[in-house]
Amino acid sequence: MLITTGVSNARTGAANTGIKQIKRTGRGYTNPAHYQARILLTSAARRAA
């Protein structure tokens, strides 16, 4: 696909990896609200950086 169109899926792959990493850091919380808060805080910190 890259050779034909010059387009790659690197951005999508990077976004998916980032999402998976955020979810990994939030695992272990028994309270769903704390889990959600951890995901939101981590994603907000990534956007600000």
N, CA, C and O atoms as a GROMACS GRO file, in nm:
protein
  196
    1MET      N    1   0.082  -0.119   0.000
    1MET     CA    2   0.000   0.000   0.000
    1MET      C    3   0.087   0.126   0.000
    1MET      O    4   0.055   0.222  -0.070
    2LEU      N    5   0.194   0.126   0.078
    2LEU     CA    6   0.281   0.243   0.087
    2LEU      C    7   0.344   0.277  -0.048
    2LEU      O    8   0.352   0.393  -0.086
    3ILE      N    9   0.387   0.176  -0.119
    3ILE     CA   10   0.454   0.200  -0.246
    3ILE      C   11   0.356   0.256  -0.348
    3ILE      O   12   0.392   0.345  -0.426
    4THR      N   13   0.234   0.207  -0.350
    4THR     CA   14   0.136   0.250  -0.448
    4THR      C   15   0.083   0.391  -0.419
    4THR      O   16   0.080   0.475  -0.509
    5THR      N   17   0.043   0.416  -0.295
    5THR     CA   18  -0.024   0.542  -0.263
    5THR      C   19   0.062   0.640  -0.185
    5THR      O   20   0.031   0.759  -0.181
    6GLY      N   21   0.169   0.595  -0.122
    6GLY     CA   22   0.251   0.683  -0.041
    6GLY      C   23   0.194   0.707   0.098
    6GLY      O   24   0.242   0.794   0.170
    7VAL      N   25   0.092   0.631   0.135
    7VAL     CA   26   0.026   0.648   0.264
    7VAL      C   27   0.057   0.528   0.352
    7VAL      O   28   0.055   0.414   0.305
    8SER      N   29   0.086   0.554   0.480
    8SER     CA   30   0.109   0.442   0.573
    8SER      C   31   0.010   0.453   0.688
    8SER      O   32  -0.058   0.554   0.704
    9ASN      N   33   0.004   0.348   0.765
    9ASN     CA   34  -0.086   0.347   0.879
    9ASN      C   35  -0.010   0.367   1.010
    9ASN      O   36  -0.053   0.318   1.114
   10ALA      N   37   0.100   0.439   1.004
   10ALA     CA   38   0.185   0.460   1.122
   10ALA      C   39   0.112   0.540   1.229
   10ALA      O   40   0.125   0.510   1.348
   11ARG      N   41   0.036   0.642   1.190
   11ARG     CA   42  -0.036   0.723   1.290
   11ARG      C   43  -0.141   0.639   1.361
   11ARG      O   44  -0.157   0.649   1.483
   12THR      N   45  -0.211   0.558   1.286
   12THR     CA   46  -0.313   0.472   1.348
   12THR      C   47  -0.248   0.372   1.442
   12THR      O   48  -0.297   0.350   1.553
   13GLY      N   49  -0.140   0.314   1.400
   13GLY     CA   50  -0.068   0.219   1.486
   13GLY      C   51  -0.016   0.285   1.613
   13GLY      O   52  -0.023   0.225   1.720
   14ALA      N   53   0.035   0.406   1.601
   14ALA     CA   54   0.084   0.478   1.718
   14ALA      C   55  -0.030   0.513   1.813
   14ALA      O   56  -0.014   0.503   1.935
   15ALA      N   57  -0.144   0.552   1.759
   15ALA     CA   58  -0.259   0.584   1.843
   15ALA      C   59  -0.309   0.460   1.916
   15ALA      O   60  -0.340   0.466   2.035
   16ASN      N   61  -0.315   0.348   1.847
   16ASN     CA   62  -0.359   0.224   1.910
   16ASN      C   63  -0.263   0.180   2.019
   16ASN      O   64  -0.306   0.132   2.124
   17THR      N   65  -0.134   0.195   1.995
   17THR     CA   66  -0.036   0.159   2.096
   17THR      C   67  -0.050   0.249   2.219
   17THR      O   68  -0.040   0.202   2.332
   18GLY      N   69  -0.073   0.376   2.196
   18GLY     CA   70  -0.093   0.469   2.307
   18GLY      C   71  -0.215   0.435   2.389
   18GLY      O   72  -0.211   0.441   2.512
   19ILE      N   73  -0.324   0.398   2.323
   19ILE     CA   74  -0.447   0.359   2.392
   19ILE      C   75  -0.423   0.234   2.475
   19ILE      O   76  -0.468   0.225   2.589
   20LYS      N   77  -0.354   0.138   2.418
   20LYS     CA   78  -0.326   0.014   2.491
   20LYS      C   79  -0.240   0.041   2.613
   20LYS      O   80  -0.262  -0.019   2.719
   21GLN      N   81  -0.143   0.130   2.600
   21GLN     CA   82  -0.057   0.162   2.714
   21GLN      C   83  -0.136   0.230   2.825
   21GLN      O   84  -0.115   0.201   2.943
   22ILE      N   85  -0.225   0.320   2.789
   22ILE     CA   86  -0.309   0.387   2.889
   22ILE      C   87  -0.396   0.284   2.961
   22ILE      O   88  -0.410   0.290   3.083
   23LYS      N   89  -0.453   0.192   2.886
   23LYS     CA   90  -0.536   0.089   2.949
   23LYS      C   91  -0.454  -0.001   3.040
   23LYS      O   92  -0.502  -0.043   3.146
   24ARG      N   93  -0.328  -0.030   3.001
   24ARG     CA   94  -0.242  -0.113   3.085
   24ARG      C   95  -0.212  -0.046   3.218
   24ARG      O   96  -0.209  -0.112   3.322
   25THR      N   97  -0.189   0.084   3.217
   25THR     CA   98  -0.156   0.154   3.341
   25THR      C   99  -0.275   0.160   3.436
   25THR      O  100  -0.256   0.174   3.557
   26GLY      N  101  -0.395   0.150   3.384
   26GLY     CA  102  -0.515   0.159   3.467
   26GLY      C  103  -0.563   0.026   3.521
   26GLY      O  104  -0.656   0.022   3.601
   27ARG      N  105  -0.503  -0.084   3.479
   27ARG     CA  106  -0.548  -0.214   3.526
   27ARG      C  107  -0.516  -0.233   3.672
   27ARG      O  108  -0.417  -0.179   3.723
   28GLY      N  109  -0.599  -0.310   3.740
   28GLY     CA  110  -0.577  -0.336   3.881
   28GLY      C  111  -0.671  -0.258   3.970
   28GLY      O  112  -0.683  -0.288   4.089
   29TYR      N  113  -0.738  -0.160   3.915
   29TYR     CA  114  -0.835  -0.085   3.993
   29TYR      C  115  -0.964  -0.165   4.004
   29TYR      O  116  -1.016  -0.214   3.903
   30THR      N  117  -1.014  -0.179   4.126
   30THR     CA  118  -1.139  -0.253   4.144
   30THR      C  119  -1.260  -0.163   4.128
   30THR      O  120  -1.370  -0.211   4.098
   31ASN      N  121  -1.241  -0.034   4.148
   31ASN     CA  122  -1.350   0.061   4.133
   31ASN      C  123  -1.349   0.114   3.989
   31ASN      O  124  -1.250   0.174   3.946
   32PRO      N  125  -1.457   0.092   3.915
   32PRO     CA  126  -1.460   0.138   3.774
   32PRO      C  127  -1.441   0.290   3.759
   32PRO      O  128  -1.384   0.335   3.660
   33ALA      N  129  -1.488   0.366   3.856
   33ALA     CA  130  -1.472   0.512   3.848
   33ALA      C  131  -1.324   0.550   3.859
   33ALA      O  132  -1.278   0.641   3.790
   34HIS      N  133  -1.249   0.481   3.944
   34HIS     CA  134  -1.106   0.508   3.957
   34HIS      C  135  -1.032   0.468   3.830
   34HIS      O  136  -0.939   0.536   3.787
   35TYR      N  137  -1.073   0.357   3.772
   35TYR     CA  138  -1.013   0.309   3.647
   35TYR      C  139  -1.035   0.412   3.536
   35TYR      O  140  -0.943   0.446   3.462
   36GLN      N  141  -1.157   0.461   3.526
   36GLN     CA  142  -1.189   0.560   3.424
   36GLN      C  143  -1.111   0.690   3.449
   36GLN      O  144  -1.060   0.751   3.356
   37ALA      N  145  -1.103   0.731   3.575
   37ALA     CA  146  -1.030   0.853   3.608
   37ALA      C  147  -0.883   0.840   3.570
   37ALA      O  148  -0.823   0.934   3.517
   38ARG      N  149  -0.825   0.724   3.596
   38ARG     CA  150  -0.684   0.702   3.563
   38ARG      C  151  -0.662   0.712   3.412
   38ARG      O  152  -0.565   0.774   3.368
   39ILE      N  153  -0.751   0.654   3.335
   39ILE     CA  154  -0.740   0.660   3.189
   39ILE      C  155  -0.752   0.804   3.141
   39ILE      O  156  -0.674   0.847   3.056
   40LEU      N  157  -0.849   0.878   3.193
   40LEU     CA  158  -0.870   1.015   3.152
   40LEU      C  159  -0.751   1.105   3.190
   40LEU      O  160  -0.708   1.189   3.112
   41LEU      N  161  -0.699   1.086   3.311
   41LEU     CA  162  -0.585   1.166   3.354
   41LEU      C  163  -0.461   1.138   3.269
   41LEU      O  164  -0.388   1.230   3.232
   42THR      N  165  -0.439   1.012   3.239
   42THR     CA  166  -0.322   0.977   3.158
   42THR      C  167  -0.336   1.033   3.016
   42THR      O  168  -0.239   1.085   2.961
   43SER      N  169  -0.454   1.022   2.959
   43SER     CA  170  -0.473   1.072   2.823
   43SER      C  171  -0.463   1.225   2.818
   43SER      O  172  -0.412   1.281   2.721
   44ALA      N  173  -0.511   1.293   2.923
   44ALA     CA  174  -0.500   1.438   2.928
   44ALA      C  175  -0.353   1.480   2.939
   44ALA      O  176  -0.311   1.578   2.877
   45ALA      N  177  -0.276   1.407   3.018
   45ALA     CA  178  -0.133   1.438   3.033
   45ALA      C  179  -0.060   1.417   2.901
   45ALA      O  180   0.032   1.492   2.868
   46ARG      N  181  -0.098   1.316   2.826
   46ARG     CA  182  -0.032   1.291   2.697
   46ARG      C  183  -0.065   1.403   2.597
   46ARG      O  184   0.021   1.442   2.517
   47ARG      N  185  -0.188   1.453   2.601
   47ARG     CA  186  -0.225   1.562   2.508
   47ARG      C  187  -0.152   1.691   2.542
   47ARG      O  188  -0.113   1.766   2.452
   48ALA      N  189  -0.133   1.716   2.673
   48ALA     CA  190  -0.069   1.841   2.716
   48ALA      C  191   0.081   1.840   2.684
   48ALA      O  192   0.141   1.946   2.666
   49ALA      N  193   0.139   1.724   2.678
   49ALA     CA  194   0.285   1.716   2.658
   49ALA      C  195   0.325   1.738   2.515
   49ALA      O  196   0.443   1.734   2.482
   0.00000   0.00000   0.00000
